[in-house]
Amino acid sequence: MRISDLDRDHSQIFIDSVLPDTAFLCERMEKVLFEALEAPAGGRVLDVAAGLGQETRVLAERGFLATGAEPSKLLTDLKQLLERERGLPDMGSSQTQVRAWGESLPFSTGTFDACFCKGSLDHFDDPVACVREMARVTRPNGRVAFAIANMEALALKLMRNRDTNRAARHAARRERHLARRHWDAPADHITRYDPELMREHLSRYLQIEVWSGVSMLWGLPGWAGLLQRLPQDYADRCLRVADLGGRMLPQLADVLIIAGRPRLGTHD
């Protein structure tokens, strides 16, 4: 992660969870990710690149000893401010926060029962070093889990194909606006992850046991609007069917949930 990114304006990284497809994606991503951790009751869990610490707090509320590691002072301060404004209770020793880089975690080997990174691996300068560190601080039989945006998702493929077919007619217009196309990786995504690259990076230090897709069609033009116009039960059914497609064809899902045990030798 570039140092210049740490305390910049982070408003663009918080997606609008009011939209039905986004709300569904966020809910499913958290559920599948937490299930993949297989952390024992009351176990120690590390949240790498914790941001505002929402997941850290949820785990603490569920009885885990949750630690959030976040390098950005801006986000750490914002987390504390939001918790005070919302009147959230202090979780005591159940929830702790440290400022730390994912590539160099300040914990002893095998400290945690489980470790996860939600939606941030592609922000790191050296994501493989982050995977290595997360495997190191997790006990040998513990789980290390990731939620990673799939830049080869079906929705992005469809939009890329649409834009490519229209390229000749709209080249001048795109040059004028210069806005990031939805299927492009955002500027703060240093690594453009597809399933093949995810497997290559994570399998160096993890014995992968979970490979699951979450959601499909997120961000596709017209999809969120259609869901908003449909009766709630029909919209929910559409989202569940699309999510089933993501589970059956994870290589086309919006997000991949990948988890595994540290490989032998990682703790040497």
C-alpha positions in Angstrom: 0.0 0.0 0.0 1.4 3.4 -0.9 2.1 5.6 2.0 0.4 8.5 0.2 -2.9 6.4 0.3 -2.9 6.0 4.0 -4.4 9.4 5.0 -6.0 10.5 1.8 -9.7 11.1 1.3 -11.3 7.7 1.7 -14.8 8.6 0.7 -14.5 6.7 -2.6 -13.8 3.4 -0.9 -17.1 3.2 1.0 -19.7 1.8 -1.3 -23.3 2.7 -1.1 -24.9 -0.1 0.8 -28.4 1.4 0.3 -28.6 -0.1 -3.2 -30.2 -3.6 -3.0 -27.4 -5.4 -4.8 -24.7 -3.7 -2.7 -26.5 -4.4 0.6 -26.9 -8.1 -0.4 -23.2 -8.3 -1.5 -22.0 -6.9 1.8 -24.2 -9.1 3.9 -23.3 -12.3 2.0 -19.6 -11.5 1.9 -19.4 -11.1 5.7 -21.5 -14.2 6.3 -19.4 -16.5 4.0 -16.1 -15.0 5.1 -16.9 -15.5 8.8 -18.0 -19.1 8.1 -14.8 -19.8 6.3 -12.7 -18.8 9.4 -13.9 -21.8 11.4 -12.6 -20.0 14.5 -13.3 -21.8 17.8 -15.7 -20.2 20.3 -13.9 -17.4 22.2 -10.9 -17.8 19.9 -8.5 -15.1 18.9 -9.2 -13.6 15.4 -7.2 -11.0 13.5 -8.7 -8.5 11.1 -6.0 -7.2 8.7 -6.6 -3.8 7.1 -9.6 -3.4 9.4 -10.6 0.0 8.2 -13.4 1.3 10.4 -13.4 -2.0 12.3 -17.0 -3.0 11.6 -16.1 -6.7 11.3 -13.8 -6.6 14.3 -16.7 -5.3 16.4 -19.1 -7.9 15.1 -16.7 -10.7 16.0 -16.2 -9.2 19.5 -19.9 -9.0 20.0 -20.1 -12.7 19.1 -17.7 -13.6 21.8 -14.4 -13.8 20.0 -11.2 -12.0 21.1 -11.0 -9.7 18.0 -8.0 -7.6 17.0 -8.0 -5.1 14.2 -4.8 -4.1 12.4 -5.0 -0.9 10.4 -2.1 1.4 9.2 -4.2 4.5 8.5 -4.4 7.0 11.3 -7.3 8.8 9.5 -9.4 5.6 9.5 -8.4 4.7 13.1 -9.4 8.1 14.3 -12.6 8.1 12.2 -13.5 4.7 13.7 -13.2 6.1 17.2 -15.3 9.1 16.3 -18.1 7.1 14.8 -18.2 4.8 17.7 -18.6 7.7 20.1 -21.2 9.4 17.9 -23.2 6.2 17.7 -22.9 5.5 21.4 -21.4 2.1 20.9 -20.3 0.4 24.1 -16.6 -0.2 24.8 -16.0 -3.9 24.1 -13.1 -4.0 26.6 -10.5 -6.7 26.0 -12.8 -8.4 23.5 -11.9 -5.8 20.8 -8.4 -4.3 20.4 -6.9 -2.1 17.7 -3.3 -1.7 16.5 -1.8 0.4 13.8 0.2 -2.0 11.6 1.0 -2.9 8.0 -0.4 -6.2 6.7 3.0 -7.0 5.3 4.7 -6.7 8.7 2.4 -7.7 11.5 3.6 -7.0 15.1 2.5 -10.4 16.5 4.3 -13.6 17.5 4.1 -16.6 15.3 0.9 -18.6 15.8 -0.8 -16.0 17.9 -4.3 -16.2 16.4 -6.8 -19.0 15.8 -7.9 -17.3 12.6 -7.0 -14.3 10.5 -8.8 -12.6 7.6 -8.6 -9.7 5.2 -11.8 -8.4 3.7 -11.6 -6.5 0.4 -8.1 -5.1 0.9 -5.5 -7.5 -0.4 -5.5 -5.7 -3.8 -4.5 -2.5 -2.1 -1.1 -3.7 -0.8 2.2 -3.0 -2.5 3.2 -6.6 -1.7 0.1 -8.7 -1.3 2.1 -12.0 -1.1 4.0 -10.6 1.9 0.7 -9.9 3.5 -0.5 -13.5 2.9 2.8 -14.8 4.3 2.5 -12.7 7.4 -1.2 -13.7 8.0 -0.2 -17.4 7.7 2.7 -16.8 10.1 0.6 -15.3 12.9 -2.1 -17.9 12.6 -1.7 -21.2 14.4 -0.8 -24.2 12.1 -4.4 -25.6 12.1 -6.1 -22.2 12.0 -7.8 -20.7 9.1 -6.6 -17.7 7.0 -9.4 -16.2 4.9 -9.7 -13.5 2.2 -12.6 -11.7 0.4 -11.2 -10.4 -2.9 -12.9 -8.4 -5.7 -12.9 -10.5 -8.9 -11.9 -8.3 -11.8 -13.1 -11.0 -14.2 -16.6 -11.1 -12.8 -19.5 -11.7 -15.2 -20.8 -8.1 -14.7 -17.4 -6.7 -15.5 -17.0 -8.9 -18.6 -20.3 -7.8 -19.9 -19.5 -4.2 -19.4 -16.1 -4.5 -20.9 -17.5 -6.3 -24.0 -20.2 -3.5 -24.3 -17.6 -0.8 -24.1 -15.3 -2.5 -26.5 -18.0 -2.9 -29.1 -18.9 0.8 -28.8 -15.2 1.9 -28.7 -15.0 3.3 -32.3 -18.2 5.4 -31.9 -17.6 6.7 -28.5 -13.8 7.1 -28.3 -13.9 10.8 -28.5 -16.5 11.0 -25.8 -14.6 8.8 -23.4 -11.5 10.9 -24.0 -13.4 14.0 -22.9 -14.8 12.6 -19.7 -11.8 10.4 -18.7 -13.9 8.8 -15.9 -12.9 5.4 -14.7 -14.9 2.7 -16.5 -16.6 0.4 -14.0 -14.7 -2.6 -15.3 -11.3 -1.0 -14.7 -9.5 -1.6 -11.4 -9.8 1.6 -9.2 -6.6 3.6 -8.8 -6.1 2.4 -5.3 -6.2 -1.2 -6.4 -2.5 -1.9 -7.0 -3.1 -5.6 -8.0 -5.8 -6.4 -10.5 -7.0 -9.8 -9.2 -8.5 -12.5 -11.3 -9.1 -16.1 -10.0 -5.9 -17.4 -11.5 -3.7 -14.7 -9.8 -5.6 -15.2 -6.5 -4.8 -18.9 -6.5 -1.2 -18.3 -7.4 -0.6 -15.7 -4.6 -2.6 -17.4 -1.8 -1.4 -21.0 -2.5 2.2 -20.0 -1.8 1.6 -20.0 1.9 -1.9 -21.6 2.3 -3.3 -25.0 1.7 -6.6 -23.8 0.1 -9.7 -25.4 1.5 -12.4 -22.9 0.7 -13.0 -21.4 -2.8 -16.4 -19.8 -3.0 -18.1 -17.1 -5.1 -20.3 -14.4 -3.6 -23.0 -12.6 -5.6 -23.2 -12.0 -9.3 -24.1 -9.0 -11.5 -23.2 -6.4 -8.9 -22.8 -3.0 -10.6 -24.2 -4.1 -13.9 -26.1 -1.0 -15.4 -29.8 -1.3 -14.7 -29.5 -4.3 -12.3 -29.9 -2.2 -9.1 -32.7 -0.2 -10.6 -34.5 -3.3 -11.7 -34.3 -4.7 -8.1 -35.6 -1.5 -6.7 -38.7 -1.6 -9.0 -39.5 -5.2 -8.2 -41.6 -6.2 -5.2 -39.3 -7.1 -2.3 -39.9 -10.8 -2.5 -39.1 -11.0 -6.2 -36.0 -8.8 -5.8 -34.8 -11.0 -3.0 -35.4 -14.1 -5.2 -33.4 -12.5 -8.0 -30.5 -11.8 -5.7 -30.5 -15.3 -4.3 -30.5 -16.8 -7.8 -27.6 -14.6 -8.9 -25.7 -15.5 -5.7 -26.3 -19.2 -6.5 -24.7 -18.5 -9.9 -21.7 -17.0 -8.1 -21.4 -20.1 -5.9 -21.7 -22.5 -8.8 -19.3 -20.5 -11.0 -17.0 -18.7 -8.6 -14.7 -17.6 -11.5 -17.6 -15.3 -12.6 -18.7 -14.1 -9.1 -18.3 -10.5 -7.9 -16.2 -11.5 -4.9 -14.3 -14.6 -4.1 -14.0 -16.0 -0.6 -10.8 -18.1 -0.3 -9.5 -19.7 2.9 -7.0 -22.3 4.0 -4.5 -23.5 6.5 -0.9 -22.3 6.8 1.4 -24.5 4.8 4.0 -26.6 6.6 7.1 -24.5 7.0 5.4 -21.2 7.3 6.1 -21.1 11.0 9.7 -22.0 10.8 
